Amino acid sequence: GIAELQRIRVSRADAVDAGLVKSGVKCAAYFVEPDKRALVDLQGTALRDGVAAHRELKKRLAEMKVPLVPLLLVQADSKDKSVQGLKAKLLAMGFAEEQIAVHTADEPDAGLLALANDERREVLVFKMAVALGFDAPRAFTLVSMRASRDEDFGTQLLGRILRVHRLLHGRARAGTLPAPLNYGYVFLADPDAQVGID
């Protein structure tokens, strides 16, 4: 019985101007000639570069005196023991056991939603679960090893790293947030199989 339906349209640009959403995504993808793929550890390279980006963002936040520990999202592929392999690599890169959280169907983390605010955790290793319905505004960086052909799923996954944390809203709204902190960062280990994210 409503005679006139009122609509309010909000564009993505409006959300960026309001300091709620980052300006965009910067992506690194790794390409190797097919006959040389066996010689290169693409997953290890993507993970190393993703960790370097994460640590640079963490350093910038500390220099700005913003009390925020960014979250690095690492999406494992579907192979057996891929999560354990990634966790071992992260430990070798200097992360402590308690800084790494894992959430998969096989290893669900009951405190997943609390993880968004638990700054003792710097890395979340997952397969599919956090692509939908997981809100972690301190996530800036995604390293993905998983094949992805669905664009809608890819959009949802990238949405995890596009929120601006509340501690940065004022600077983002005023346009004074340093450019590196106004982007999400994605590292694709196998872009040929990740066209949904690409």
N, C-alpha and C positions, 0 to 999 in steps of 0.2 A: 503493500500500500504506500510505498514511498513515491511521492510524485516526482521528485527531482533528486537524482543520485549525485552526491558531491564526490569529486575525485581530487586527490592531491598527488601530483607526480613529483618524484624525487629522482634526479639523475645521479649517475655515478660521480659526475663532476661536482654536484652539490655536496655529496658525502665527502669528497676530497677537500673541497673548500671549507667544510665544517670541521675538518681535522679528524674525521672518523675513520677514513680509509686512506691507505697509502696511494701515492701517485701512480704506481704501476709495479711491474715485475721485470727484473733483469734475469736473463736465463743464459746459462752456459751449457752447451751440448757438445759431446765428444764424438768425433767422427774418425774412423780408421778404415783403411781399405780392407775389404773382406779377407784377403789372403794374409793380412798382418794382424788380424784380431786376436789370434792366439798369443801374440807377443806382448799385448798391452792389457793391463789390468784397468779396464774402464771404470769398474765399480770402485776400485781403490782410489783412482784418480779423482773421480767425482766426489767421493767421501772426503778425501784430503782437502780439496778445494772448498768444499762446503764447510768443513771445520775451520779452515783459514778465514772464510768470510764471517762465520759466526763469531770467531774470536776478535776479529777487527771491529765488528759491531759492538761487542761487549766492551772493548777498550774505549770506543767512542762514547758510549753511555757513561762509563766511569769518568772519563775526562770532563763530561758535562755535569758530573755530580748527580746523575739521575740514578736513584737506587733501584735498578731494574736489571735482572739477569735474563738475557734473551733465551729463547728456546729454539733448539735445532731439531727439526723433524727429519727422520731418516726412514724412508719407505723401502722395506725389504722386498725382494722378489719372492716368487712363490716356491722356489726350490727348497728342498729339505735342508734344514740346519742353516739357512741363510741368515736368520736373526742372530744365531749364536756366532756366526762368522763376522757379522757386522759389529756385534758387541765386542768381540776380541780385538778387532781393528781399532775401535774407539778407545778401548783400554790402552792399546799400544800407542795411541796418539796423546795419551796423558790424561784422559778422563778417569775419574775414580768410579768405582762400582756404584756408589750411591748417587752419582750424578746422572746415571743412565737408567731410564725407565723403559719397560717393554710392554706393549699392549697388542696382543694378537688374539685370534679366536682360540688358539691353543694355550696361550699364556695371558689371559685377561688380567688387567690391573684394576682391582676393585676401586682404587682411588683415582681413576682416570680423570674425572672432572675436577678433583682437587689439584691434580697435577698442573693445571693451567696456572695456579697461583703458588705452587710449591717451588720456590726458586732454588732449592737444593738440587732439583732435577734440571739439568741443562740440555739433555738429549732425550727424545722420545723415539724409540724404534718401533715401527708398526708395519702392518701389511695393508689393510683396507680400513680398519675401524675408525680412524679419526678423520676420514675424508668427509663424513657427514655428522652433523650434530655435535661437533667438538669445538668449543670456543676457547682459544688460547691467544689473546691479543699480544702476548710477549713472544710469539713465534714470528721470526723474520726469515728463516732460511729452511728450504726443503731440498733434501737430496733424495732423488727417486731412482730406484733400481728396477721397479716393477713395470711390466708391459701395460700400456694403457691406450686403448683405441677409442674410448667413449669420451667425446668432448664435454658432455654435461658433467661426467664424473671428474674430468680434469679441471673444469671450472670450479667445482666444489672443493677439490683438493687445494687449488691455488688460493681459494678464499680463506683457508686456514692461516695464510701468512700475510693477508692484506689488511687486517684490522690494525688500527693505531691504538697502542696501549694508553690507558687513561692518563698516565704520568706524562705523556707526550702530546695530549690533545691541544693544550694551550699553544705550544710552539708550532704544531702543525697548522692550527687555525690561523695563527699570526704569520705563517709563512717563514718562520725562523728556524724550523727544524733542518739540521744539516741534510743535504741531499741523500747521502748514503743511508740515513735512517728513514727516509721517505719512500723506500722501495722494499719489496720482498725479493728474495734471491732464490733461484731454482737451479739445480744442477742435475742434468739428465744424463745418466750413464749410457743409455741406449736409445737415442732419439728416434731411430728407425722404428722401434717398437713402442714409442711413447707419443704417437701423434695426437692422442687425446689431450695430453698436457701441452704439447707443442702448439 
